[in-house]
Amino acid sequence: MEVNLGIQWRDYQADFLRFITSPDAKGTTCAVKAPRQVGKTTLLMAVLLYYGCNFKNGFSIIIEPTYKQCIRVYNEMRAAFEPILKDTGKGLLVLEFLTGSKVQFLSGESDISAFQGYVCKNGVLCVDEAAFIGDEVFYALSPTTDVHKCPIILTSTPRFRKGFFYDYYVEGLEGKSKLVKHFDWAGKSILTPEKLDFYRRTLPERLFTNYYKGEFADATGSVFGNFHHVLSNDFEMPTYYTMKWEHNIDCYAGIDWGSGTGQDYTVISFFNSLKQQIYIERFNDLDETQTIKRIIELLKQWRPISVQYETNGIGVVYGGLLSKAVMNEGIEVGLRPFNTSNSSKNKLVNSLVVAIQNNEVQILNNESLISELTTYEATLSSTGKIIYNGAKGSHDDMVIATLLSFDLANRQGNMYTVL
């Protein structure tokens, strides 16, 4: 069966397609390292089409990192291949070609027990965005190719120098086995220089290196890199609105709650609307009542228009106490609860990293804060998630309070002009 997708393949894509459709591909694992937007998923669609049209009663698998991505790719392929498909149920996430060959779509979020019983035959195992799929998921799925020696294709935007995708890529690069091949598409971006420059300025350096340079980054290490160029204790004081409604400098606060006397620190940080950190204080020698009293004193002194505080764990209790105290004292301030999850913390960290890279923030030259920023690190979990925390044995309370207060200033800072 001959099907024309009407795609003008680029040289690097054509080279890969020639190999994967040749007899030499049998039993191999191919690791394709590539930037974003260079046609990785389109290439996998072409490979699955080849096996689906040229072999009878075959069985291939494609796995995506998330169920949402799985549905999207399934729908795209179903729409593209509809004229040569049998009418199978959409709920099964299976495409069946007129040849009787099938493609099973799976999600990396599934329980690995769901992969038992699958066997690839006259087909291929495609792992899309492999660097975003956990090792245990891949190693539970890879045996499906063993019996019939079906090829495995790992395509991905690179992330860290860690995990099965990195290991296979290096194995192919070093040429230790004829059964592992590597394909490097770094530098193959279709984006204009202007667009690449935009991403270089607006993304953390690590993400730009991964996404648009197509290179791996260290699996662990300091998050904020060299930040000393943004350290300063020279800043503009908040002056607040006047009766003439002139634009003045406002103030924002962030609080990371400690768990009590002698435990981890409670920290409050203040930024002005010029994205300059103007004050930070930490303490762990006060009880709950004394903690709220000290926070109220600082709110009266600096008069922030908004306070963002963590609500995880004891934060809910402290947040309730703060809300009552603010009301009783008649302090006009917006209280913004913040639930810290891995995803929400990542957004805060990335925003500050970009601001440091672009010299768009000013952080206090405070010895304890510098120590925490230096030892704040990124690690990769077994499921492939980036985890941000202070290094083992170090604190990160001042970092969290800084992130929370900078987030408010970063959201609102561009709204104000100093006269």
Secondary structure, 3 states (H helix, E strand, C coil): CCCCCCCCCCHHHHHHHHHHCCHHHCCCEEEEECCCCCCHHHHHHHHHHHHHHHCCCCEEEEEECCHHHHHHHHHHHHHHHHHHECCCCHHHCEEEECCCCEEEEEECCCCHHHHCCCCCECCCEEEECHHHCCHHHHHHHHHHHCCCCCCEEEEECCCECCCHHHHHHHHHHHCCCCCEEEEECCCCCCCCHHHHHHHHHHCCHHHHHHHCCCCCECCCEECCCCCHHHECCCCCCCCCCCCCCCCCCCEEEEEECCCCCCCCCEEEEEEECCCEEEEEEEECCCCHHHHHHHHHHHHHHHCCCEEEEECCCCHHHHHHHHHHHHHHHCCCCEEEEECCCHHHHHHHHHHHHHHHHCCCCEECCCHHHHHHHHHEEEEECCCCCEEEEECCCCCCHHHHHHHHHHHHHHHHHHHCCCC
